[in-house]
Amino acid sequence: MIKINPVLKKELKVRTRSWKMPITISLYLFLLCAFLGLLASQMFFGYSNYRGIRIEELKFIYIAITIFQLMLIAFIIPATTASSICGEKERRTFDLLLCTRLSSFSIVSGKLSAALSLMIILLIVSIPIFSIFFLFGVITPANVLILFAYYLITALLFGSIGIFGSAFFRKTTTSTIFTYFLVLMLVFGTGFCLIVFRMFIDRAGINNTSSILKTIYNGIAYINPMIGIGAILEDQFSEGTMRHFLIGKKVNMNYLEPLYYNMAFSFISSCILLFITSLKINPMKKFGNRGEDKKNRKRRKKKDEKIDAR
């Protein structure tokens, strides 16, 4: 029988019985449909002497939808995880949670899994919107699976940042501000650094730039979530500027190479943040009570054997 994390089980019951989940799903679909309708209206009413649907316009709408959905993830996931630990402290239930037999990592992973489960639901309900592009042959189901897998890895990073901030601050407001600050710095702050870096390199000359500066530039580019979206779109359409955006990369490089680096950074960073968070909330139970459980079981067996012998 599969054992479900008790924290995850409790969070799922509370969220599914609350009015916040249906409102979140409805608002998420409304924003996606409204954005899609706005782009579609510009496409249809923008034609003057042409009737029909242009594939190039559909590609532009698909690219805009994928980027817009990433922005929604960057807004929703931190909001759901920034109050996961400090919310328990404000309700004065955190000490009771630590008194249970759960390890600190089980508590942290359960909180994060609850946020990711909400993200999975949002991605599933958005499939009918992406199915519109299937009808015109713009994308394939495999493209959507790769895109959704990247969304989940990115949501894992954003959620880990939210839980990390929630463990280090006692108030939800402070944790939320800290989480959004890090997420915005990761998305827009690195983008601004890349623009400034690129202007400096172009003025100095790419050939005259040292390999260390090129490595730093590419490293900053790889940690930006937009680089992953750009790599996926370039691989799907076999065209784009991603290869020219990076410095020192071959023209015939693998389209998904920046995606692999970005996903590796997101996964490793998430593991580090979760480990630090588990140490923060309760250093004595970071690895759980497995050793104590085994000792207690052995003691119980010995007592049962003595009772049976009598």
C-alpha positions in Angstrom: 0.0 0.0 0.0 1.3 3.4 -1.0 1.9 5.7 2.0 1.0 9.3 1.4 2.8 12.1 3.3 0.5 13.1 6.2 1.2 16.8 5.7 0.3 16.5 2.0 -2.8 14.5 2.8 -3.9 17.1 5.3 -3.1 20.0 2.9 -5.1 18.4 0.1 -8.1 17.9 2.3 -8.1 21.5 3.5 -7.5 23.0 0.1 -10.1 20.9 -1.7 -12.7 21.8 0.9 -11.9 25.5 0.7 -13.4 28.0 -1.7 -9.9 29.2 -2.6 -9.0 26.4 -5.0 -12.1 26.7 -7.3 -11.6 30.5 -7.4 -7.9 30.0 -8.2 -8.6 27.6 -11.0 -11.4 29.8 -12.4 -9.2 33.0 -12.2 -6.3 31.1 -13.8 -8.4 29.9 -16.8 -10.1 33.4 -17.1 -6.7 35.1 -17.4 -5.5 32.6 -20.0 -8.7 32.8 -22.0 -8.7 36.6 -21.8 -5.1 36.8 -22.9 -5.8 34.3 -25.7 -8.9 36.2 -26.8 -7.0 39.5 -26.8 -4.3 38.1 -29.1 -6.8 36.4 -31.3 -8.9 39.5 -31.8 -5.7 41.4 -32.8 -5.0 38.7 -35.3 -8.4 38.5 -36.9 -9.3 42.2 -36.9 -5.8 43.2 -37.9 -6.2 41.8 -41.4 -7.1 44.3 -44.0 -6.9 42.4 -47.3 -6.5 38.9 -46.1 -9.1 36.3 -44.9 -8.2 33.2 -43.0 -5.7 32.1 -40.4 -2.0 32.6 -40.8 0.3 30.0 -39.2 2.9 32.6 -38.4 0.3 34.5 -36.3 -0.7 31.3 -34.5 3.0 30.7 -33.7 3.2 34.2 -32.2 0.1 33.5 -30.1 1.5 30.2 -28.9 4.8 31.8 -27.8 2.9 34.6 -26.0 0.7 32.1 -24.2 3.7 30.0 -23.0 5.5 33.1 -21.6 2.3 34.4 -20.0 1.7 31.0 -18.4 5.2 31.1 -16.9 4.5 34.5 -15.5 1.3 33.1 -13.9 3.3 30.3 -12.3 5.8 32.8 -11.0 2.9 34.7 -9.4 0.8 31.8 -8.0 3.4 29.3 -6.6 5.2 31.8 -4.3 1.9 33.0 -3.0 0.9 29.5 -2.0 4.2 28.5 -0.4 5.3 31.8 1.2 2.8 31.2 4.1 3.3 27.4 4.5 5.6 27.5 7.5 5.1 30.9 9.0 1.3 30.4 8.6 1.6 27.5 11.0 3.5 29.7 13.4 0.9 32.5 13.2 -1.9 29.9 14.0 0.3 28.5 16.8 0.1 25.0 15.4 3.8 24.7 14.3 5.0 23.4 17.6 2.3 20.7 17.5 3.5 19.7 14.0 7.1 19.4 15.3 6.0 17.2 18.1 4.7 14.5 15.7 6.9 11.6 14.5 7.4 13.3 11.1 10.8 14.4 10.2 11.4 18.0 9.3 12.1 17.1 5.7 8.7 15.3 5.5 7.0 18.4 6.7 8.8 20.6 4.2 8.3 18.1 1.3 4.6 17.7 2.2 4.1 21.5 2.1 5.9 21.7 -1.3 4.1 18.7 -2.7 0.7 20.4 -1.9 1.8 23.5 -3.9 3.0 21.4 -6.8 -0.3 19.4 -6.8 -2.1 22.7 -7.3 0.2 23.5 -10.1 -0.5 20.1 -11.7 -4.2 20.8 -11.6 -3.8 24.2 -13.2 -1.7 22.7 -16.0 -4.3 19.9 -16.6 -7.2 22.4 -16.8 -5.1 24.5 -19.3 -4.8 21.5 -21.8 -8.0 22.4 -23.7 -6.5 25.9 -24.4 -3.4 24.4 -25.9 -5.4 21.8 -27.8 -6.6 24.7 -30.0 -3.1 24.8 -31.5 -3.2 21.0 -32.2 -6.0 21.6 -34.8 -3.8 23.8 -36.9 -0.6 21.7 -36.6 1.4 24.3 -34.8 2.5 22.0 -32.0 2.3 18.3 -31.1 1.3 16.6 -27.7 5.0 15.8 -27.2 5.8 19.6 -27.3 3.2 20.3 -24.6 4.5 17.5 -22.4 8.1 18.9 -22.6 6.7 22.4 -21.9 4.6 21.2 -18.9 7.6 19.3 -17.5 9.6 22.5 -17.6 6.8 24.3 -15.9 6.9 21.8 -13.0 10.6 22.0 -12.6 10.4 25.8 -12.5 7.5 25.6 -10.1 9.6 23.4 -7.9 12.3 26.1 -7.7 9.8 28.9 -7.0 8.1 26.8 -4.4 11.4 25.9 -2.7 12.2 29.6 -2.5 8.8 30.3 -1.0 9.2 27.6 1.7 12.7 28.8 2.4 11.5 32.3 3.1 8.6 31.0 5.1 10.9 29.1 7.4 13.2 32.0 8.0 10.5 34.7 8.7 7.8 34.6 11.3 5.3 36.8 9.5 3.6 35.9 6.2 3.9 39.4 4.8 7.7 39.5 5.2 8.0 36.0 3.8 5.9 36.9 0.8 7.9 40.0 0.0 11.2 38.1 0.3 9.9 35.3 -1.9 8.6 37.6 -4.7 11.8 39.6 -4.5 14.0 36.5 -5.1 11.7 35.3 -7.9 11.6 38.7 -9.6 15.4 38.9 -9.3 15.7 35.5 -10.9 13.4 36.3 -13.8 13.9 40.1 -14.4 17.1 40.8 -12.4 19.2 38.3 -14.3 17.7 39.6 -17.6 18.7 43.2 -16.7 22.2 42.0 -15.9 22.4 40.2 -19.2 21.4 43.3 -21.1 24.1 45.4 -19.4 26.6 42.6 -19.8 25.8 42.2 -23.5 26.2 46.0 -24.1 29.6 46.0 -22.4 30.8 42.9 -24.4 29.5 44.2 -27.7 31.3 47.5 -27.2 34.5 45.8 -26.1 34.2 43.2 -28.9 33.3 39.6 -28.4 36.7 38.4 -29.7 38.5 40.7 -27.2 36.4 39.5 -24.2 38.0 37.0 -21.9 36.7 33.5 -21.5 35.9 34.2 -17.8 33.5 37.0 -18.7 31.9 34.8 -21.4 31.4 32.0 -18.9 29.9 34.4 -16.3 27.5 35.7 -19.0 26.4 32.3 -20.1 26.0 31.2 -16.5 23.7 34.1 -15.7 21.7 33.3 -18.8 21.3 29.6 -17.9 19.7 30.4 -14.5 17.1 32.7 -16.1 13.8 30.8 -16.5 13.1 32.5 -19.8 16.2 30.8 -21.3 14.4 27.5 -20.9 11.2 28.7 -22.6 13.3 30.1 -25.4 15.2 26.8 -25.8 11.9 24.8 -26.0 10.3 27.2 -28.5 13.5 27.1 -30.7 13.5 23.3 -30.6 9.8 23.2 -31.5 10.0 25.6 -34.4 13.6 24.9 -35.4 14.3 28.6 -35.5 15.1 31.4 -33.1 17.9 33.5 -31.8 18.9 31.4 -28.7 22.1 30.2 -30.3 23.1 33.8 -31.2 22.1 35.1 -27.8 24.7 32.9 -26.0 28.4 33.7 -26.4 30.9 31.2 -27.6 28.3 28.6 -28.6 28.4 26.8 -32.0 25.7 27.5 -34.6 24.9 23.8 -34.8 24.6 23.4 -31.0 21.7 21.3 -29.5 18.6 23.4 -29.2 17.8 22.0 -25.8 21.2 22.5 -24.3 20.2 25.7 -22.4 17.1 23.9 -21.2 19.2 21.1 -19.6 21.4 23.6 -17.8 18.5 25.6 -16.5 16.6 22.5 -15.3 19.7 21.2 -13.6 20.2 24.5 -11.8 16.5 24.6 -10.8 16.6 21.0 -9.4 19.9 21.3 -7.6 18.9 24.7 -6.1 15.6 23.3 -5.0 17.3 20.4 -3.2 19.7 22.8 -1.4 16.9 25.1 -0.3 14.8 22.2 1.0 17.7 20.8 2.9 18.5 24.2 4.5 14.8 24.7 5.3 14.6 21.3 7.0 17.6 22.2 9.1 16.1 25.5 10.0 12.7 24.3 11.3 14.1 21.5 13.4 17.8 20.6 13.3 17.3 17.5 15.6 14.9 15.8 13.2 16.3 16.6 9.8 16.8 12.9 9.0 13.6 11.7 10.8 13.3 9.2 13.6 14.0 6.0 11.7 16.8 5.0 14.1 14.7 5.5 17.1 11.8 3.7 15.5 13.9 0.6 14.9 15.1 0.7 18.5 11.6 1.0 19.8 10.4 -1.9 17.6 13.2 -4.1 18.9 12.3 -3.2 22.5 8.7 -4.0 21.9 9.6 -7.4 20.3 11.7 -8.3 23.3 8.9 -7.3 25.7 6.4 -9.4 23.6 8.7 -12.4 23.6 9.1 -12.2 27.4 5.4 -12.0 27.8 4.8 -14.9 25.5 7.5 -16.9 27.4 5.7 -16.3 30.7 
